[in-house]
Amino acid sequence: MQRDLAVVWHPCTQMKDHETLPLVPIKKAQGIWLEDFDGNRYLDAVSSWWTNIFGHANPRINQRIKDQVDQLEHLMLAGFTHQPVIELSERLVQITPAGLDKVFYADNGSASIEVALKMSHHYWLNLGKPEKKRFATITNGYHGETLGTMSVSDVALYTETYKALLFDAIKVPSPDCYHRAPGVSWEEHSRFMFEAMRQTLEQHHHELSAVILEPLVQGAGGMRMYHPIYLTLLRQACDEYGVHLIVDEIAMGFGRTGSMFACEQAGITPDFMVLSKALTGGYLPLAAVMTTNQIYDAFYDNYDSLKAFLHSHTYTGNPLACAAALATLDIFAQDNVIAKNQQLAQHMAQATAHLQDHPHVAEVRQTGMVLAIEMVKDKANKTPFAWQERRGMKVFEYAMQQGALLRPLGNVVYFLPPYIITPEQIDWLAEVATAGIELAVKD
Ligand SMILES: *Cc1c(COP(=O)(O)O)cnc(C)c1O
């Protein structure tokens, strides 16, 4: 710990916190368990930042990477290609919604969102429509930490400080169903909220390149959720007004929402689908931007037309990362994962149902394998606890003492577990969360 704090500056951390909150050195991990140097184990209930879906040290993924490393560890992808990137691209085209036929790679989520934004605008330039240079998004969204992605994000904690550096995106009120009126269904609320988006498209379509949003669950914004109808309506409206639709499935792709991709629940094909996080089973950084042949064709011309997409990241399509992704897709193909997840999701609902009535829980909400518990000061009017009180951190500290890694987002305690979690582990996690919340909401 001391050696670390002398030299490592950690992400998403006020480093001074570590004067009181100990850093947790992890020695090794196996399956759903992380293990520290004293032999204490922690159940990884947030899948190591939403990436690890089939457990740590998964034998099938390990083996595939080991085989690949002896064959080819890295290769520049401009002018060259390799077996894993071809096979992965073929398989992603197969399993994503029909019409997404080309794959462009990046090496992390933010970079791939930048790719989608640039590609969308560049497409309109290539078509002679330079005025289509703005982006619309929904409030409370999160798309990454780079300047472009922060410009289309809306979680103030991360973006506010840098606002002088950001470009101006149009923010439309989120369909977030936490804010629905009593007695109103998710579908009704999401339909109702779509009207503002329709008006934005009507007013601004001539200058809009794309609408970008997270599908069904706004992750970093506190696991806020909405109904698939919003995406269905948005697809129709984007077609009607000639605006691209970028769906950021970085967190929610690969089975998290109950279907392989969240877009499936709305029956839509976006113009750009962005994938990362669980793509490699949580092993290695890799991201993919899926798009249509129609968009690809707008860049396809003689070199001197200067229509080519000259974007690149050094580690684009790294063979080891592609191998990890292929092993991950094999597990989906072999293990009936989506159907099993439905049972686990049901179990998560049952195990936490009692919290619905808790006086300091405004809502327990769920979409597939994401379950979120929103702690509030006053349940009747959903008055939040002041953020300065850091109630969520109290749950985190308690859970760590019990051996569970539950890292809340503000006042939202959530389960986003690897798909290898057992019903018994879910029950135990619910007990830990309940006791942690009990402790955290005390004055
Ligand atoms: C994590 C995340 C990103 C950013 O990915 P990084 O790899 O952390 O840059 C973008 N969008 C969503 C929805 C995410 O959850």
The ligand as a MOL file (V3000), in Angstrom:
LIG
                    3D

  0  0  0     0  0            999 V3000
M  V30 BEGIN CTAB
M  V30 COUNTS 15 15 0 0 0
M  V30 BEGIN ATOM
M  V30 1 C -17.4310 2.7420 -19.3270 0
M  V30 2 C -18.2570 3.4160 -20.3490 0
M  V30 3 C -17.6780 4.1920 -21.3680 0
M  V30 4 C -16.2130 4.4980 -21.4280 0
M  V30 5 O -15.4040 3.3820 -21.5950 0
M  V30 6 P -13.8530 3.4520 -21.1280 0
M  V30 7 O -13.2740 2.1700 -21.6100 0
M  V30 8 O -13.8840 3.5640 -19.6410 0
M  V30 9 O -13.2690 4.6440 -21.7730 0
M  V30 10 C -18.5260 4.7200 -22.3220 0
M  V30 11 N -19.8430 4.5090 -22.2880 0
M  V30 12 C -20.4350 3.7810 -21.3320 0
M  V30 13 C -21.9000 3.5600 -21.3700 0
M  V30 14 C -19.6730 3.2220 -20.3270 0
M  V30 15 O -20.2560 2.5330 -19.3270 0
M  V30 END ATOM
M  V30 BEGIN BOND
M  V30 1 1 1 2
M  V30 2 1 2 3
M  V30 3 2 2 14
M  V30 4 1 3 4
M  V30 5 2 3 10
M  V30 6 1 4 5
M  V30 7 1 5 6
M  V30 8 2 6 7
M  V30 9 1 6 8
M  V30 10 1 6 9
M  V30 11 1 10 11
M  V30 12 2 11 12
M  V30 13 1 12 13
M  V30 14 1 12 14
M  V30 15 1 14 15
M  V30 END BOND
M  V30 END CTAB
M  END
